[in-house]
Amino acid sequence: MKASLFFLSLVLGSSLGFTLNNSVARPRTSLNMGFFDSLSKAFSNEEFSAPPEGIKATARHILVKDMDQLKQVTAELEAGTPFAQVAKAYSTCPSGSSGGDLGSFPPGRMVAEFDEVIFDPESPLNSVLGPVPTQFGYHLIVIDKRTGV
């Protein structure tokens, strides 16, 4: 009887977090964590969670090669044509096919002239900025979101 009680206490006690010692059940301490408890802690450890959001911007742009195209694009935007539609029609950048959307990016990913405008705290959000001349041509930029600046 004692042997079966001992075996039962080992099987049930270990799965419930208790051990039987001299017929007294005692809760386990954190030092005696089970295998699955340690795995659970490893996957939920806040120490390894994603870092806080740093300096980033989300922007759209239209890239054209010369001033003639720039004047035409500017006229369309002033006439009220949506930015994404103008980007699809005129931008020479591959992002033009998605309405000029560049997604979210940190400083240093774009050319320096572009970053100066995007990450300048004085540059207004949701307004067409530019033209910004770079080695690729002329950019008209809309900053949708900026954090950490």
Phi, psi and omega in degrees: 000314180297323181295316180290325176294320178296314179298317179298320179293326177293314183291305182287320182297319181289327179283337179265356179091015179238153172237151181257120179227113183055041177065019177243122179278131179234139179291149177287151175266170180293340178288335181254042182294147176285169182301314183288330176296319180291325176295316179300317180295321181296322182278342180252012184292119181293339179300331183253017179285172182298143179292159179295155182295130181260212180283116180211161175219152173240126186214165173232155177207163173236125180249125176233158186278323187222174184293328179297313177296323180299317179297319180295316179295316180298319179297319179296317180295319179293333178283353176101006177293134181301143183306314182298321180293319179293320179298317179297325183279325191241335188293136177269359178275145176303335178292346179302326181294340177252030178077018179086004184294123179259354182075202182256139184206153177271169175299145177097348180279331180258173178295156187303317181298322180293312179300323181300322180282313185298315187262011174280120181300340179280342179289124183288150176277152174059032175231149177283122181247146176125185013283145176248108181282135174223182178296342182267341182143213182247133182249137165251126191238142170236121177267117181273324183205146178214132180232151174079006182257000000 
